[in-house]
Amino acid sequence: MKFMLPETALARLVEDESASVTDRVRALKMIDHPALCLLRRLLHRSRTNPERVPSRLLAAAALAFAKEVAFRKVRPARVPKKSQADNALGI
């Protein structure tokens, strides 16, 4: 039996057009670090078909996108782990 992660369920709720706007905005705010592709899809949909994305959800997505981009710029990049010594024994 496979289980769905909470972030996945919340992301699906955010993109569900039949859900209420309040639930969609609340679900977006509950995701700590939403995927940039999810936010980009919402922002793009608002340009191609404005009726599909309510203004409250669009505003929350734009703020979340800016916050996530800023977070990823500040977060230090992964540094490869250096070997402790040149020889195989590590001495």
N, C-alpha and C positions, 0 to 999 in steps of 0.2 A: 504494500500500500504506500503510495507516495503522498506526501503532504506538501502543501503550498506555503511558501514563506509569507510572513505578514506583509512585507514590502511588495511582493508580487500581487497579493490580493488587493492592497490599497491602490497600486498602480492600475490594476484592471478597473477598479471602481472609478478612478479619476477619468479614465477614457470611456466609461460607459455613458452613452448619451441619453439613455432612458432613466438614469439615476437623477435624483434631485440635485440642484446646483449646490445647496448647502452641504450635502453629503460629499459631493465631489471636491469641494474646496476644503472641507475638513479632512478628507482622506489625503489630499495633497500636502496639507500642513502637518499631517502625522508622519509622513515619510521624512526621516532624518536627512538623507542625502539622495534625493530623487535622481534618476538617471537623466542625463542630458538629452538623450534621444526622446524620452517621454516628453520632456518640456519643449523640445524643438517641434515635435509633432503637434502639440497643442498650439504653439505659437504660429506654426505654418497653417494649420487648419483655420485659424482665425482670419488669416489673410485671404485664403482661397474661398472660404465659405463662412462668413461672419455669423450666420445663424447657428452653426454647430457648436461654437464655443461661447458660453455666456461671458459677459464682461467681468463678473466677479472672479470666475475661474481664470480668465485671461490675465487679470491683474495679479492674481496669486501665482500663476505660472511664470509671469515675467519677473516678479520679485524672487521667486525660487531659483530661476535661471541665473539671475545676476548674483545671488548669494552663493550658488554652487560654483559658478565660474571663479568668483573671488576666493572661495575656499580652496579650490584646486590650484590656484596660482600661489597661495600662501603655503600650502602643504609642501613640505620638503620632498624633493624627488628621491626615489629609491637609489641608494648607493650600493653598488655591488660589494659583497663582503670580500675583504682582502684576506689572502691566506696569511696565517700567522708567521710562517717562516718559509724560506726557500726550499728547505729539504722536506722530505716526505714524513719525517717523524715530528716535525713541528718544533724542533729544538733550536 
